[in-house]
Amino acid sequence: MDRTLATVEEMERYCAEHPRSPAALRHPRLSVRGRTFIALLGATIEGGIAGFGDNVGAALRAFDAQYQRMLSPSADRP
């Protein structure tokens, strides 16, 4: 199976299993750098919301966690 098709299918499966997750609602762009999958919402990693993982599911879970952190009030942010 083509790697791109497999990646898309894994993302679709994750979103179907977690329909209210930020990944399912916002559809981040997926890419692969070496062995690391990246789920990115925004133009750049520095300016957007990103999740990294060894597989599609791990990257999307990390994206969901980062998205939630960005929405949560924090004492660390001004």
CNS distance restraints for C-alpha pairs under 8 A (distance, minus, plus):
assign (resid   1 and name CA) (resid   5 and name CA) 7.10 0.50 0.50
assign (resid   1 and name CA) (resid   6 and name CA) 6.64 0.50 0.50
assign (resid   2 and name CA) (resid   6 and name CA) 6.22 0.50 0.50
assign (resid   3 and name CA) (resid   7 and name CA) 6.09 0.50 0.50
assign (resid   4 and name CA) (resid   8 and name CA) 6.25 0.50 0.50
assign (resid   5 and name CA) (resid   9 and name CA) 6.14 0.50 0.50
assign (resid   6 and name CA) (resid  10 and name CA) 6.13 0.50 0.50
assign (resid   7 and name CA) (resid  11 and name CA) 6.27 0.50 0.50
assign (resid   7 and name CA) (resid  56 and name CA) 6.72 0.50 0.50
assign (resid   8 and name CA) (resid  12 and name CA) 6.16 0.50 0.50
assign (resid   9 and name CA) (resid  13 and name CA) 6.09 0.50 0.50
assign (resid  10 and name CA) (resid  14 and name CA) 6.15 0.50 0.50
assign (resid  10 and name CA) (resid  56 and name CA) 6.43 0.50 0.50
assign (resid  10 and name CA) (resid  57 and name CA) 7.24 0.50 0.50
assign (resid  11 and name CA) (resid  15 and name CA) 6.14 0.50 0.50
assign (resid  11 and name CA) (resid  56 and name CA) 6.55 0.50 0.50
assign (resid  11 and name CA) (resid  57 and name CA) 7.21 0.50 0.50
assign (resid  11 and name CA) (resid  60 and name CA) 7.90 0.50 0.50
assign (resid  12 and name CA) (resid  16 and name CA) 6.09 0.50 0.50
assign (resid  13 and name CA) (resid  17 and name CA) 6.17 0.50 0.50
assign (resid  14 and name CA) (resid  18 and name CA) 6.06 0.50 0.50
assign (resid  14 and name CA) (resid  24 and name CA) 7.82 0.50 0.50
assign (resid  14 and name CA) (resid  57 and name CA) 6.51 0.50 0.50
assign (resid  14 and name CA) (resid  60 and name CA) 7.93 0.50 0.50
assign (resid  15 and name CA) (resid  19 and name CA) 5.24 0.50 0.50
assign (resid  15 and name CA) (resid  21 and name CA) 7.34 0.50 0.50
assign (resid  15 and name CA) (resid  23 and name CA) 6.75 0.50 0.50
assign (resid  15 and name CA) (resid  24 and name CA) 4.59 0.50 0.50
assign (resid  16 and name CA) (resid  24 and name CA) 7.59 0.50 0.50
assign (resid  18 and name CA) (resid  24 and name CA) 6.80 0.50 0.50
assign (resid  19 and name CA) (resid  24 and name CA) 5.46 0.50 0.50
assign (resid  19 and name CA) (resid  25 and name CA) 7.27 0.50 0.50
assign (resid  20 and name CA) (resid  24 and name CA) 6.27 0.50 0.50
assign (resid  20 and name CA) (resid  25 and name CA) 6.45 0.50 0.50
assign (resid  21 and name CA) (resid  25 and name CA) 6.26 0.50 0.50
assign (resid  21 and name CA) (resid  64 and name CA) 6.52 0.50 0.50
assign (resid  22 and name CA) (resid  26 and name CA) 5.64 0.50 0.50
assign (resid  22 and name CA) (resid  27 and name CA) 7.72 0.50 0.50
assign (resid  22 and name CA) (resid  63 and name CA) 7.76 0.50 0.50
assign (resid  22 and name CA) (resid  64 and name CA) 5.36 0.50 0.50
assign (resid  22 and name CA) (resid  67 and name CA) 6.76 0.50 0.50
assign (resid  22 and name CA) (resid  68 and name CA) 7.91 0.50 0.50
assign (resid  23 and name CA) (resid  27 and name CA) 5.19 0.50 0.50
assign (resid  23 and name CA) (resid  28 and name CA) 6.17 0.50 0.50
assign (resid  23 and name CA) (resid  60 and name CA) 6.25 0.50 0.50
assign (resid  23 and name CA) (resid  63 and name CA) 6.95 0.50 0.50
assign (resid  23 and name CA) (resid  64 and name CA) 6.04 0.50 0.50
assign (resid  26 and name CA) (resid  41 and name CA) 7.70 0.50 0.50
assign (resid  27 and name CA) (resid  41 and name CA) 7.68 0.50 0.50
assign (resid  28 and name CA) (resid  39 and name CA) 5.51 0.50 0.50
assign (resid  28 and name CA) (resid  40 and name CA) 4.99 0.50 0.50
assign (resid  28 and name CA) (resid  41 and name CA) 4.70 0.50 0.50
assign (resid  29 and name CA) (resid  38 and name CA) 7.92 0.50 0.50
assign (resid  29 and name CA) (resid  39 and name CA) 5.55 0.50 0.50
assign (resid  29 and name CA) (resid  40 and name CA) 5.10 0.50 0.50
assign (resid  29 and name CA) (resid  41 and name CA) 6.28 0.50 0.50
assign (resid  30 and name CA) (resid  37 and name CA) 7.00 0.50 0.50
assign (resid  30 and name CA) (resid  38 and name CA) 5.55 0.50 0.50
assign (resid  30 and name CA) (resid  39 and name CA) 4.62 0.50 0.50
assign (resid  30 and name CA) (resid  40 and name CA) 6.41 0.50 0.50
assign (resid  31 and name CA) (resid  37 and name CA) 5.84 0.50 0.50
assign (resid  31 and name CA) (resid  38 and name CA) 5.20 0.50 0.50
assign (resid  31 and name CA) (resid  39 and name CA) 6.70 0.50 0.50
assign (resid  32 and name CA) (resid  36 and name CA) 5.60 0.50 0.50
assign (resid  32 and name CA) (resid  37 and name CA) 4.47 0.50 0.50
assign (resid  32 and name CA) (resid  38 and name CA) 5.96 0.50 0.50
assign (resid  33 and name CA) (resid  37 and name CA) 6.45 0.50 0.50
assign (resid  33 and name CA) (resid  38 and name CA) 7.53 0.50 0.50
assign (resid  35 and name CA) (resid  54 and name CA) 6.41 0.50 0.50
assign (resid  36 and name CA) (resid  52 and name CA) 6.53 0.50 0.50
assign (resid  36 and name CA) (resid  53 and name CA) 5.63 0.50 0.50
assign (resid  36 and name CA) (resid  54 and name CA) 5.14 0.50 0.50
assign (resid  36 and name CA) (resid  55 and name CA) 7.08 0.50 0.50
assign (resid  37 and name CA) (resid  52 and name CA) 5.65 0.50 0.50
assign (resid  37 and name CA) (resid  53 and name CA) 5.28 0.50 0.50
assign (resid  37 and name CA) (resid  54 and name CA) 6.00 0.50 0.50
assign (resid  37 and name CA) (resid  55 and name CA) 5.84 0.50 0.50
assign (resid  37 and name CA) (resid  56 and name CA) 6.06 0.50 0.50
assign (resid  37 and name CA) (resid  59 and name CA) 5.87 0.50 0.50
assign (resid  38 and name CA) (resid  50 and name CA) 6.75 0.50 0.50
assign (resid  38 and name CA) (resid  51 and name CA) 5.71 0.50 0.50
assign (resid  38 and name CA) (resid  52 and name CA) 4.73 0.50 0.50
assign (resid  38 and name CA) (resid  53 and name CA) 6.75 0.50 0.50
assign (resid  38 and name CA) (resid  56 and name CA) 7.94 0.50 0.50
assign (resid  38 and name CA) (resid  59 and name CA) 5.81 0.50 0.50
assign (resid  39 and name CA) (resid  50 and name CA) 5.46 0.50 0.50
assign (resid  39 and name CA) (resid  51 and name CA) 5.10 0.50 0.50
assign (resid  39 and name CA) (resid  52 and name CA) 6.53 0.50 0.50
assign (resid  39 and name CA) (resid  59 and name CA) 5.79 0.50 0.50
assign (resid  39 and name CA) (resid  60 and name CA) 6.06 0.50 0.50
assign (resid  39 and name CA) (resid  63 and name CA) 6.19 0.50 0.50
assign (resid  40 and name CA) (resid  44 and name CA) 7.70 0.50 0.50
assign (resid  40 and name CA) (resid  45 and name CA) 6.75 0.50 0.50
assign (resid  40 and name CA) (resid  48 and name CA) 6.80 0.50 0.50
assign (resid  40 and name CA) (resid  49 and name CA) 5.79 0.50 0.50
assign (resid  40 and name CA) (resid  50 and name CA) 4.45 0.50 0.50
assign (resid  40 and name CA) (resid  51 and name CA) 6.66 0.50 0.50
assign (resid  40 and name CA) (resid  63 and name CA) 7.50 0.50 0.50
assign (resid  41 and name CA) (resid  48 and name CA) 5.52 0.50 0.50
assign (resid  41 and name CA) (resid  49 and name CA) 5.20 0.50 0.50
assign (resid  41 and name CA) (resid  50 and name CA) 6.40 0.50 0.50
assign (resid  42 and name CA) (resid  47 and name CA) 6.66 0.50 0.50
assign (resid  42 and name CA) (resid  48 and name CA) 4.31 0.50 0.50
assign (resid  42 and name CA) (resid  49 and name CA) 6.55 0.50 0.50
assign (resid  43 and name CA) (resid  47 and name CA) 6.83 0.50 0.50
assign (resid  43 and name CA) (resid  48 and name CA) 6.37 0.50 0.50
assign (resid  44 and name CA) (resid  48 and name CA) 5.59 0.50 0.50
assign (resid  45 and name CA) (resid  49 and name CA) 6.57 0.50 0.50
assign (resid  45 and name CA) (resid  50 and name CA) 5.98 0.50 0.50
assign (resid  49 and name CA) (resid  63 and name CA) 6.92 0.50 0.50
assign (resid  49 and name CA) (resid  66 and name CA) 6.66 0.50 0.50
assign (resid  49 and name CA) (resid  67 and name CA) 6.33 0.50 0.50
assign (resid  50 and name CA) (resid  62 and name CA) 7.62 0.50 0.50
assign (resid  50 and name CA) (resid  63 and name CA) 5.34 0.50 0.50
assign (resid  50 and name CA) (resid  66 and name CA) 6.91 0.50 0.50
assign (resid  51 and name CA) (resid  59 and name CA) 4.91 0.50 0.50
assign (resid  51 and name CA) (resid  60 and name CA) 6.21 0.50 0.50
assign (resid  51 and name CA) (resid  61 and name CA) 7.27 0.50 0.50
assign (resid  51 and name CA) (resid  62 and name CA) 4.43 0.50 0.50
assign (resid  51 and name CA) (resid  63 and name CA) 3.79 0.50 0.50
assign (resid  51 and name CA) (resid  64 and name CA) 7.51 0.50 0.50
assign (resid  51 and name CA) (resid  66 and name CA) 6.79 0.50 0.50
assign (resid  52 and name CA) (resid  58 and name CA) 7.00 0.50 0.50
assign (resid  52 and name CA) (resid  59 and name CA) 4.36 0.50 0.50
assign (resid  52 and name CA) (resid  60 and name CA) 7.63 0.50 0.50
assign (resid  52 and name CA) (resid  62 and name CA) 6.11 0.50 0.50
assign (resid  52 and name CA) (resid  63 and name CA) 7.20 0.50 0.50
assign (resid  53 and name CA) (resid  57 and name CA) 7.59 0.50 0.50
assign (resid  53 and name CA) (resid  58 and name CA) 4.65 0.50 0.50
assign (resid  53 and name CA) (resid  59 and name CA) 4.11 0.50 0.50
assign (resid  53 and name CA) (resid  60 and name CA) 7.83 0.50 0.50
assign (resid  53 and name CA) (resid  62 and name CA) 7.15 0.50 0.50
assign (resid  54 and name CA) (resid  58 and name CA) 6.31 0.50 0.50
assign (resid  54 and name CA) (resid  59 and name CA) 7.08 0.50 0.50
assign (resid  55 and name CA) (resid  59 and name CA) 6.29 0.50 0.50
assign (resid  56 and name CA) (resid  60 and name CA) 6.17 0.50 0.50
assign (resid  57 and name CA) (resid  61 and name CA) 6.06 0.50 0.50
assign (resid  58 and name CA) (resid  62 and name CA) 6.11 0.50 0.50
assign (resid  59 and name CA) (resid  63 and name CA) 6.06 0.50 0.50
assign (resid  60 and name CA) (resid  64 and name CA) 6.08 0.50 0.50
assign (resid  61 and name CA) (resid  65 and name CA) 6.24 0.50 0.50
assign (resid  62 and name CA) (resid  66 and name CA) 6.13 0.50 0.50
assign (resid  63 and name CA) (resid  67 and name CA) 5.98 0.50 0.50
assign (resid  64 and name CA) (resid  68 and name CA) 6.22 0.50 0.50
assign (resid  65 and name CA) (resid  69 and name CA) 6.24 0.50 0.50
assign (resid  66 and name CA) (resid  70 and name CA) 6.21 0.50 0.50
assign (resid  67 and name CA) (resid  71 and name CA) 6.52 0.50 0.50
assign (resid  68 and name CA) (resid  72 and name CA) 6.19 0.50 0.50
assign (resid  69 and name CA) (resid  73 and name CA) 7.97 0.50 0.50
assign (resid  73 and name CA) (resid  77 and name CA) 7.79 0.50 0.50
